[in-house]
Structure formats: structure tokens, C-alpha cells
Amino acid sequence: MDEIVTGVGVVDKAVALLRAVEGGARTLHDLVAVTGLSRPTAHRLAAALVQHGLLRRDDDHRYLPGLRLIALGRAASQTLPLADAARVPLQRLRDATGESAQLYVRDGEGRVCVAVAESPHGLRTIVPLGAVLDLHRGSAGRVLLGDAATLAQGWAESVAEREPGVASVSAPVLQDGRVVAAVSVSGPVDRTGREPGQRYAAAVIAAARAVETAAGLR
């Protein structure tokens, strides 16, 4: 797990625990293994996070994301008009391609999925709303980093770069020539092919322009 260090030790450790449960339920042993924290520290902080509603425990005493995070996530999304503006364009992109569509924004050295329209296929790419992904892997990351070649072309593609067997195509959402978000479509390489840009670039670019229009950026 990538580690973000702010220098505020207790905060960094608590966030490490929260990130550890992004992928599902974890035992205390799992939390220690994933975060590198000592068992007493992990137990103490996890218990405090449970008290605050940021973690919860299931019937098997495993730790899960707390229900308080739902309200926090809703509040965060309501302060990001781009997420609401992207809802219909992402749905149309999903319908046009048959693959999952996402909107990402940059957050420090990561990228956060702030809107998603999932593919109807049983085998599909699933990026949970609120997921924080590596900024330096994947087509959306290159878009958000403002890669010159990507911006000149208008889109970027990646194949098995962030995750084996997954390909994606992304395009920038612009405001006054500045990249403010990335629209992405992703799916299994078996369906997208190893040159997904040839199939999806035009639709992804059109979705990015639609987001700009819906958000009043152009």
C-alpha cells in the first residue's frame, strides 16, 4: 500500500488503517500486516476509529469502513459540482462503449474517482466511488499530470499498466486550458483490445466535452 506521510504521526497511522479497509474486511492481524503498525498501536487506533464511526466491526470481528464515511463522502461530493455534471455524460459513455466510465480529479499525488457509471457486463472494471489510485499509473493519471503529448493528442490509453488485464482510455476536462479532471473508460483487455484508443478515444473525448458543457466550463 502506498504511504502518504504528513509528519503528523497519529493522523498518518489512522489514515493508513482507513486505507487498509478500502478493499474489504480486515482482521487486526491483517491491519498490522498491511500498515506495518505494531499490534498495540493498530488495535488502539482502530478502536478509536470505531468509536468515531469511521470503522466498524462485523460479526467475525473484522474491521470495515464505518457508516460515518457515507455522510462524509456525500458531503464531499456535494462540494464538487463536476461530479454531478459528469453523471449523464458518464452514463452515455458507458452505454456507447459497454464499459465502465469514471471521472477522476487530482488530490495531491493521487487521483480520486468522484463519479462512476458501471458497465452492465458481469466481467467489468469496478472502481469504487471515492477510490484513491496511483497518479503515476494509468491513462487518467497521465491526463491529470498534464503530460504534454497526451494533451496535444487529446487522450491517453493504457494497457495492463495499473492492473493486469485492464485497459483504459482517458481525456482531459479543461477549464481555460487547464486540466481539472479526467474522463476515463476502462474494461478487460479481452474486450477492449490492446489499442483501446482506436475504439474509444472519440467517445471519451466527446464525454469530456459534455462534462465541460454541463459544468459551465466552456
C-alpha positions in Angstrom: 0.0 0.0 0.0 1.4 3.4 -1.0 2.1 5.5 2.1 1.4 9.2 2.4 3.4 10.9 5.2 2.4 14.3 6.5 4.6 14.3 9.6 1.6 14.2 11.9 2.2 10.6 13.1 -1.2 9.7 14.6 -3.1 11.1 11.6 -0.9 9.2 9.2 -1.4 6.0 11.1 -5.1 6.4 11.4 -5.4 7.1 7.6 -3.3 4.1 6.9 -5.9 2.0 8.8 -8.7 3.5 6.9 -7.0 2.9 3.6 -6.3 -0.7 4.6 -10.0 -1.5 4.7 -10.8 0.1 1.3 -10.6 -3.4 -0.3 -12.8 -5.1 2.2 -12.9 -6.5 5.7 -9.7 -6.9 7.6 -8.7 -8.7 10.8 -6.5 -7.0 13.3 -3.7 -9.3 12.0 -4.4 -8.0 8.5 -4.2 -4.4 9.6 -0.9 -4.9 11.2 0.5 -6.7 8.1 -0.8 -4.1 5.7 0.1 -1.0 7.6 3.3 -2.1 9.3 2.0 -0.7 12.6 2.6 -2.6 15.8 -0.3 -4.7 17.1 -1.0 -2.5 20.2 -0.9 0.7 18.1 -3.2 -0.7 15.4 -5.6 -2.0 18.0 -5.7 1.3 19.9 -6.3 3.4 16.8 -8.8 1.0 15.2 -10.8 1.1 18.5 -10.8 4.9 18.4 -11.9 5.0 14.8 -14.7 2.6 15.6 -15.9 4.9 18.4 -15.9 7.8 15.8 -17.9 5.7 13.3 -15.0 5.7 10.8 -14.5 2.0 11.2 -17.0 -0.7 12.3 -16.7 -4.4 13.1 -18.6 -7.3 11.6 -19.9 -10.5 13.3 -16.4 -12.1 12.8 -14.8 -9.1 14.5 -13.2 -7.9 11.2 -12.8 -4.2 10.6 -14.8 -2.5 7.8 -15.3 1.1 6.7 -17.6 2.9 9.1 -21.0 4.2 8.2 -20.0 7.8 9.2 -17.9 7.7 6.0 -21.1 7.6 3.9 -22.2 11.0 5.2 -18.7 12.4 4.8 -18.5 11.1 1.3 -21.8 12.6 0.4 -20.8 15.9 1.8 -17.6 15.8 -0.1 -19.3 15.0 -3.4 -21.8 17.8 -2.9 -19.0 20.3 -2.8 -17.7 19.1 -6.2 -20.1 20.3 -8.9 -18.0 18.4 -11.5 -19.2 15.1 -10.1 -22.9 16.0 -10.7 -22.1 17.4 -14.1 -20.5 14.2 -15.1 -23.4 11.9 -14.2 -25.2 11.9 -17.5 -22.1 12.1 -19.8 -20.6 9.1 -18.0 -23.8 7.1 -18.4 -23.9 7.9 -22.1 -20.2 6.9 -22.4 -20.9 3.6 -20.7 -23.9 3.0 -23.0 -21.8 3.9 -26.1 -18.9 1.6 -25.2 -20.4 -1.0 -23.0 -17.6 -0.4 -20.5 -17.3 1.3 -17.1 -16.8 5.0 -17.1 -15.2 7.2 -14.4 -14.4 10.8 -13.6 -11.1 11.4 -11.7 -9.8 14.5 -10.1 -6.3 15.0 -8.7 -5.7 15.0 -5.0 -2.0 15.6 -4.2 -0.1 12.7 -5.6 -3.2 10.6 -6.1 -6.3 10.6 -8.2 -9.8 10.2 -6.7 -12.8 8.6 -8.5 -15.6 11.1 -7.9 -18.2 9.8 -10.3 -18.7 6.4 -12.0 -21.1 4.6 -14.3 -20.5 0.8 -14.2 -20.6 -1.5 -17.1 -23.6 -3.9 -17.3 -21.2 -6.8 -18.1 -20.6 -9.4 -15.3 -16.9 -9.1 -16.1 -16.1 -5.4 -15.8 -13.8 -2.9 -14.3 -15.0 -1.8 -10.9 -13.5 1.4 -9.4 -15.4 2.3 -6.2 -16.6 5.8 -5.8 -14.0 7.6 -3.7 -11.2 5.2 -4.5 -7.8 6.8 -4.4 -5.5 5.5 -7.2 -1.9 6.0 -8.2 -1.4 9.2 -10.2 1.6 7.8 -12.0 0.0 4.7 -13.4 -2.9 4.5 -15.9 -4.2 6.8 -18.7 -6.2 9.0 -16.3 -3.0 9.7 -14.3 -1.2 10.9 -17.4 -4.1 13.2 -18.2 -4.2 14.7 -14.7 -0.4 15.2 -14.7 -0.8 17.3 -17.8 1.5 15.2 -19.9 2.3 17.4 -23.0 2.0 14.6 -25.6 -1.3 13.5 -24.1 -2.8 17.0 -24.1 -1.6 17.5 -27.7 -3.3 14.3 -28.8 -6.4 14.9 -26.6 -6.4 11.5 -25.0 -4.3 8.8 -23.4 -4.5 5.0 -23.3 -3.0 2.3 -21.0 -3.0 -1.5 -21.2 -2.3 -3.5 -18.0 -0.5 -0.5 -16.5 -2.4 -0.1 -13.3 -3.9 -3.5 -13.1 -3.2 -6.7 -15.1 -5.8 -7.4 -17.7 -7.3 -4.0 -17.6 -7.1 -1.3 -20.3 -8.3 2.3 -20.2 -8.7 5.4 -22.3 -8.9 8.9 -20.8 -9.4 12.5 -21.9 -9.0 15.8 -20.1 -11.8 18.0 -18.8 -10.5 21.5 -19.3 -11.2 25.0 -17.9 -9.4 27.8 -19.6 -6.9 25.4 -20.9 -6.2 23.9 -17.5 -6.8 20.2 -16.7 -9.4 20.0 -13.9 -10.5 16.3 -14.3 -10.1 13.2 -16.4 -12.9 11.2 -18.0 -12.0 7.6 -18.4 -13.5 4.4 -19.8 -12.0 1.1 -18.7 -12.6 -2.6 -19.2 -11.0 -6.1 -19.6 -8.3 -6.2 -22.3 -10.1 -9.2 -23.8 -12.9 -6.8 -24.9 -11.1 -3.5 -25.3 -8.1 -4.9 -27.3 -4.5 -3.8 -26.8 -5.1 -0.5 -28.6 -8.2 0.7 -26.9 -7.7 4.3 -28.1 -8.7 3.3 -31.6 -12.1 2.1 -30.3 -12.9 4.5 -27.6 -10.9 7.8 -27.9 -13.6 9.7 -29.8 -16.4 8.7 -27.4 -14.2 9.6 -24.3 -13.3 13.0 -25.8 -17.0 13.7 -26.5 -17.8 12.8 -22.9 -15.1 15.1 -21.6 -16.5 18.0 -23.7 -20.0 17.2 -22.4 -18.8 17.4 -18.8 -17.3 20.8 -19.6 -20.6 22.0 -21.0 -22.7 20.6 -18.2 -20.4 22.2 -15.6 -20.3 25.5 -17.4 -16.6 25.4 -18.1 -16.9 26.3 -21.7 
